[in-house]
């Protein structure tokens, strides 16, 4: 009796050890299995809205990811007329400001952007418009371009985040002499805007009346500004913006010769593919314009 009992006790002990080992192994297996799940949730938050409420509530970055707008289906339209809005300084005009009408407060810009989005508009770059006019599928159903002239600090500091919150790009028409000056935009701001999808176009070097220049000075302002931006930021610089909207056939020919795809003016109205690509219309936004007024102008242009 003594020997069989000893064998039975030994067998029971072995079974107990195996059971304990199985529990430990199962714990390690559960830990290993949860690690990819956690990593997957983090990757999902980084790439877009989280797929479950638990992952979105546990991640501090999920709210910003969820706020990103859904992708808009694109289509090609060779005949689409596109409103191009024209902005300048994005700040309230100080007392006695010269050209006070060119100052649009950030809250006014935000209200205008919100109204446009609510009405179904989606901002695109001018390059996307030009591509669509050539038959490429680059435009949403109701495209609009928001262009900002000259290169003021407020365009990156204040307009940049307003558009980024919508996932919208803008178009910066940079007058090179404003880069890095007091009140002017900085290289760092421009690099961030490029990351946010902005298009950077040329607006000359010194913002002169191009119709008054000789051939050498005209070439320097038109072609030279494109070269400087290309070299500084590594972007195409496909469009040109005439300072104060001033141009004539000689100026337009200089823009064509410099390799630009198009140019924008201050002529009011929508840009259309039937227009001269080097004389595209825009819609000016002035200080004091309400969101409703801008929307009406866009619809009725």
ROBAGU-927119 format. One record per residue (C-alpha): z, x, y. Coordinates in steps of 0.5 Angstrom, whole numbers. Example, Ala and Ser with C-alpha at 12.3 -4.5 7.8 and 13.67 -1.06 7.14 Angstrom:
2
rec zz=16 | xx=25 | yy=-9
rec zz=14 | xx=27 | yy=-2
***
This chain:
301
rec zz=0 | xx=0 | yy=0
rec zz=2 | xx=6 | yy=5
rec zz=-6 | xx=9 | yy=4
rec zz=-10 | xx=2 | yy=5
rec zz=-5 | xx=0 | yy=11
rec zz=-6 | xx=7 | yy=14
rec zz=-14 | xx=6 | yy=14
rec zz=-13 | xx=-1 | yy=17
rec zz=-9 | xx=2 | yy=23
rec zz=-14 | xx=8 | yy=24
rec zz=-20 | xx=3 | yy=23
rec zz=-17 | xx=-2 | yy=28
rec zz=-16 | xx=4 | yy=33
rec zz=-23 | xx=6 | yy=33
rec zz=-25 | xx=-1 | yy=34
rec zz=-20 | xx=-1 | yy=40
rec zz=-23 | xx=6 | yy=43
rec zz=-30 | xx=3 | yy=42
rec zz=-29 | xx=-3 | yy=46
rec zz=-25 | xx=1 | yy=52
rec zz=-31 | xx=6 | yy=52
rec zz=-36 | xx=0 | yy=52
rec zz=-32 | xx=-3 | yy=58
rec zz=-33 | xx=4 | yy=62
rec zz=-40 | xx=4 | yy=60
rec zz=-41 | xx=-3 | yy=63
rec zz=-38 | xx=-1 | yy=69
rec zz=-42 | xx=5 | yy=71
rec zz=-48 | xx=0 | yy=69
rec zz=-47 | xx=-5 | yy=74
rec zz=-46 | xx=0 | yy=79
rec zz=-52 | xx=3 | yy=78
rec zz=-56 | xx=-3 | yy=78
rec zz=-53 | xx=-5 | yy=85
rec zz=-55 | xx=1 | yy=88
rec zz=-63 | xx=-1 | yy=88
rec zz=-61 | xx=-8 | yy=90
rec zz=-57 | xx=-5 | yy=97
rec zz=-63 | xx=0 | yy=98
rec zz=-68 | xx=-6 | yy=97
rec zz=-64 | xx=-10 | yy=102
rec zz=-64 | xx=-5 | yy=107
rec zz=-71 | xx=-4 | yy=106
rec zz=-73 | xx=-11 | yy=107
rec zz=-69 | xx=-11 | yy=114
rec zz=-72 | xx=-5 | yy=116
rec zz=-79 | xx=-8 | yy=115
rec zz=-78 | xx=-15 | yy=117
rec zz=-74 | xx=-22 | yy=116
rec zz=-69 | xx=-21 | yy=111
rec zz=-70 | xx=-26 | yy=105
rec zz=-63 | xx=-28 | yy=104
rec zz=-58 | xx=-31 | yy=109
rec zz=-53 | xx=-26 | yy=105
rec zz=-57 | xx=-20 | yy=107
rec zz=-59 | xx=-22 | yy=114
rec zz=-51 | xx=-23 | yy=116
rec zz=-49 | xx=-17 | yy=113
rec zz=-54 | xx=-12 | yy=117
rec zz=-53 | xx=-11 | yy=124
rec zz=-60 | xx=-10 | yy=125
rec zz=-63 | xx=-16 | yy=121
rec zz=-62 | xx=-20 | yy=128
rec zz=-67 | xx=-16 | yy=131
rec zz=-72 | xx=-16 | yy=125
rec zz=-71 | xx=-23 | yy=125
rec zz=-73 | xx=-24 | yy=132
rec zz=-80 | xx=-21 | yy=131
rec zz=-85 | xx=-26 | yy=132
rec zz=-90 | xx=-28 | yy=126
rec zz=-96 | xx=-24 | yy=125
rec zz=-102 | xx=-28 | yy=128
rec zz=-108 | xx=-29 | yy=124
rec zz=-114 | xx=-26 | yy=128
rec zz=-121 | xx=-28 | yy=128
rec zz=-127 | xx=-25 | yy=132
rec zz=-130 | xx=-29 | yy=138
rec zz=-136 | xx=-26 | yy=141
rec zz=-136 | xx=-31 | yy=146
rec zz=-128 | xx=-32 | yy=148
rec zz=-126 | xx=-32 | yy=155
rec zz=-120 | xx=-28 | yy=156
rec zz=-115 | xx=-29 | yy=162
rec zz=-113 | xx=-22 | yy=164
rec zz=-106 | xx=-22 | yy=169
rec zz=-105 | xx=-17 | yy=174
rec zz=-98 | xx=-15 | yy=176
rec zz=-95 | xx=-9 | yy=180
rec zz=-88 | xx=-8 | yy=181
rec zz=-83 | xx=-11 | yy=177
rec zz=-77 | xx=-12 | yy=181
rec zz=-75 | xx=-16 | yy=187
rec zz=-78 | xx=-14 | yy=193
rec zz=-73 | xx=-11 | yy=198
rec zz=-72 | xx=-13 | yy=205
rec zz=-78 | xx=-11 | yy=209
rec zz=-82 | xx=-8 | yy=203
rec zz=-89 | xx=-7 | yy=204
rec zz=-94 | xx=-11 | yy=200
rec zz=-88 | xx=-16 | yy=198
rec zz=-93 | xx=-20 | yy=195
rec zz=-94 | xx=-15 | yy=189
rec zz=-87 | xx=-15 | yy=187
rec zz=-85 | xx=-20 | yy=181
rec zz=-78 | xx=-20 | yy=179
rec zz=-76 | xx=-19 | yy=172
rec zz=-73 | xx=-26 | yy=171
rec zz=-80 | xx=-29 | yy=173
rec zz=-84 | xx=-24 | yy=169
rec zz=-80 | xx=-27 | yy=163
rec zz=-80 | xx=-34 | yy=165
rec zz=-88 | xx=-33 | yy=165
rec zz=-88 | xx=-29 | yy=158
rec zz=-84 | xx=-35 | yy=155
rec zz=-88 | xx=-40 | yy=158
rec zz=-95 | xx=-37 | yy=156
rec zz=-92 | xx=-36 | yy=149
rec zz=-89 | xx=-43 | yy=149
rec zz=-96 | xx=-46 | yy=151
rec zz=-99 | xx=-42 | yy=145
rec zz=-102 | xx=-35 | yy=148
rec zz=-101 | xx=-28 | yy=145
rec zz=-102 | xx=-22 | yy=149
rec zz=-107 | xx=-17 | yy=146
rec zz=-110 | xx=-10 | yy=149
rec zz=-116 | xx=-10 | yy=153
rec zz=-119 | xx=-6 | yy=147
rec zz=-118 | xx=-11 | yy=142
rec zz=-122 | xx=-16 | yy=147
rec zz=-127 | xx=-11 | yy=147
rec zz=-127 | xx=-10 | yy=140
rec zz=-128 | xx=-18 | yy=139
rec zz=-133 | xx=-19 | yy=144
rec zz=-137 | xx=-14 | yy=139
rec zz=-135 | xx=-18 | yy=133
rec zz=-129 | xx=-15 | yy=130
rec zz=-123 | xx=-20 | yy=128
rec zz=-118 | xx=-17 | yy=133
rec zz=-116 | xx=-24 | yy=137
rec zz=-111 | xx=-29 | yy=136
rec zz=-113 | xx=-36 | yy=138
rec zz=-111 | xx=-36 | yy=145
rec zz=-111 | xx=-29 | yy=147
rec zz=-108 | xx=-26 | yy=154
rec zz=-108 | xx=-19 | yy=157
rec zz=-102 | xx=-17 | yy=161
rec zz=-104 | xx=-11 | yy=166
rec zz=-100 | xx=-7 | yy=170
rec zz=-103 | xx=-3 | yy=176
rec zz=-101 | xx=4 | yy=179
rec zz=-95 | xx=6 | yy=174
rec zz=-88 | xx=4 | yy=177
rec zz=-82 | xx=6 | yy=173
rec zz=-80 | xx=-2 | yy=173
rec zz=-86 | xx=-3 | yy=169
rec zz=-83 | xx=1 | yy=163
rec zz=-76 | xx=0 | yy=164
rec zz=-76 | xx=-8 | yy=166
rec zz=-83 | xx=-10 | yy=163
rec zz=-83 | xx=-6 | yy=157
rec zz=-77 | xx=-9 | yy=154
rec zz=-79 | xx=-16 | yy=156
rec zz=-86 | xx=-16 | yy=152
rec zz=-83 | xx=-12 | yy=147
rec zz=-78 | xx=-18 | yy=145
rec zz=-84 | xx=-22 | yy=144
rec zz=-88 | xx=-16 | yy=140
rec zz=-93 | xx=-16 | yy=146
rec zz=-97 | xx=-10 | yy=148
rec zz=-99 | xx=-9 | yy=155
rec zz=-104 | xx=-5 | yy=159
rec zz=-102 | xx=0 | yy=164
rec zz=-107 | xx=2 | yy=169
rec zz=-104 | xx=9 | yy=171
rec zz=-105 | xx=12 | yy=177
rec zz=-104 | xx=19 | yy=175
rec zz=-100 | xx=21 | yy=182
rec zz=-95 | xx=16 | yy=180
rec zz=-93 | xx=20 | yy=174
rec zz=-86 | xx=23 | yy=175
rec zz=-85 | xx=21 | yy=182
rec zz=-79 | xx=17 | yy=185
rec zz=-80 | xx=10 | yy=183
rec zz=-86 | xx=12 | yy=179
rec zz=-86 | xx=12 | yy=171
rec zz=-84 | xx=18 | yy=167
rec zz=-87 | xx=21 | yy=161
rec zz=-82 | xx=19 | yy=156
rec zz=-83 | xx=11 | yy=159
rec zz=-90 | xx=12 | yy=157
rec zz=-89 | xx=15 | yy=150
rec zz=-84 | xx=9 | yy=149
rec zz=-89 | xx=4 | yy=151
rec zz=-95 | xx=7 | yy=147
rec zz=-90 | xx=6 | yy=141
rec zz=-89 | xx=-1 | yy=143
rec zz=-97 | xx=-2 | yy=142
rec zz=-99 | xx=-1 | yy=150
rec zz=-106 | xx=1 | yy=152
rec zz=-106 | xx=6 | yy=157
rec zz=-112 | xx=6 | yy=162
rec zz=-114 | xx=10 | yy=168
rec zz=-113 | xx=8 | yy=175
rec zz=-115 | xx=15 | yy=178
rec zz=-111 | xx=21 | yy=180
rec zz=-109 | xx=19 | yy=188
rec zz=-111 | xx=12 | yy=188
rec zz=-117 | xx=13 | yy=194
rec zz=-122 | xx=8 | yy=196
rec zz=-127 | xx=10 | yy=191
rec zz=-133 | xx=8 | yy=195
rec zz=-132 | xx=13 | yy=201
rec zz=-132 | xx=19 | yy=196
rec zz=-137 | xx=24 | yy=195
rec zz=-140 | xx=25 | yy=188
rec zz=-135 | xx=31 | yy=186
rec zz=-129 | xx=27 | yy=189
rec zz=-131 | xx=21 | yy=185
rec zz=-132 | xx=25 | yy=179
rec zz=-126 | xx=28 | yy=179
rec zz=-122 | xx=21 | yy=181
rec zz=-126 | xx=17 | yy=175
rec zz=-127 | xx=22 | yy=170
rec zz=-121 | xx=27 | yy=171
rec zz=-116 | xx=21 | yy=171
rec zz=-118 | xx=20 | yy=164
rec zz=-118 | xx=27 | yy=162
rec zz=-111 | xx=28 | yy=164
rec zz=-108 | xx=22 | yy=161
rec zz=-112 | xx=23 | yy=154
rec zz=-109 | xx=30 | yy=154
rec zz=-102 | xx=28 | yy=156
rec zz=-101 | xx=22 | yy=151
rec zz=-107 | xx=23 | yy=146
rec zz=-109 | xx=16 | yy=147
rec zz=-117 | xx=14 | yy=148
rec zz=-116 | xx=11 | yy=155
rec zz=-122 | xx=6 | yy=154
rec zz=-122 | xx=2 | yy=161
rec zz=-122 | xx=4 | yy=168
rec zz=-118 | xx=0 | yy=174
rec zz=-121 | xx=0 | yy=181
rec zz=-116 | xx=2 | yy=186
rec zz=-115 | xx=-4 | yy=191
rec zz=-121 | xx=-7 | yy=187
rec zz=-126 | xx=-3 | yy=191
rec zz=-133 | xx=-1 | yy=188
rec zz=-140 | xx=-1 | yy=189
rec zz=-146 | xx=1 | yy=184
rec zz=-145 | xx=8 | yy=185
rec zz=-137 | xx=8 | yy=183
rec zz=-139 | xx=3 | yy=177
rec zz=-144 | xx=9 | yy=175
rec zz=-139 | xx=14 | yy=175
rec zz=-134 | xx=10 | yy=171
rec zz=-140 | xx=9 | yy=166
rec zz=-142 | xx=16 | yy=166
rec zz=-134 | xx=18 | yy=165
rec zz=-135 | xx=14 | yy=158
rec zz=-130 | xx=8 | yy=159
rec zz=-132 | xx=2 | yy=155
rec zz=-130 | xx=-3 | yy=161
rec zz=-127 | xx=-3 | yy=168
rec zz=-123 | xx=-9 | yy=171
rec zz=-123 | xx=-11 | yy=178
rec zz=-119 | xx=-16 | yy=183
rec zz=-124 | xx=-21 | yy=183
rec zz=-121 | xx=-28 | yy=181
rec zz=-122 | xx=-31 | yy=174
rec zz=-122 | xx=-30 | yy=167
rec zz=-126 | xx=-24 | yy=164
rec zz=-132 | xx=-26 | yy=160
rec zz=-137 | xx=-23 | yy=155
rec zz=-142 | xx=-25 | yy=159
rec zz=-140 | xx=-21 | yy=165
rec zz=-141 | xx=-14 | yy=167
rec zz=-136 | xx=-10 | yy=163
rec zz=-135 | xx=-6 | yy=168
rec zz=-133 | xx=-11 | yy=173
rec zz=-128 | xx=-16 | yy=169
rec zz=-124 | xx=-21 | yy=173
rec zz=-117 | xx=-22 | yy=173
rec zz=-112 | xx=-27 | yy=175
rec zz=-107 | xx=-24 | yy=180
rec zz=-99 | xx=-26 | yy=179
rec zz=-95 | xx=-26 | yy=186
rec zz=-88 | xx=-25 | yy=188
rec zz=-85 | xx=-33 | yy=188
rec zz=-90 | xx=-35 | yy=183
rec zz=-87 | xx=-40 | yy=178
rec zz=-88 | xx=-40 | yy=171
rec zz=-92 | xx=-47 | yy=171
rec zz=-96 | xx=-44 | yy=177
rec zz=-98 | xx=-38 | yy=173
rec zz=-100 | xx=-42 | yy=167
rec zz=-104 | xx=-47 | yy=171
rec zz=-108 | xx=-41 | yy=174
rec zz=-109 | xx=-38 | yy=167
rec zz=-111 | xx=-45 | yy=164
rec zz=-116 | xx=-47 | yy=170
rec zz=-119 | xx=-40 | yy=171
***
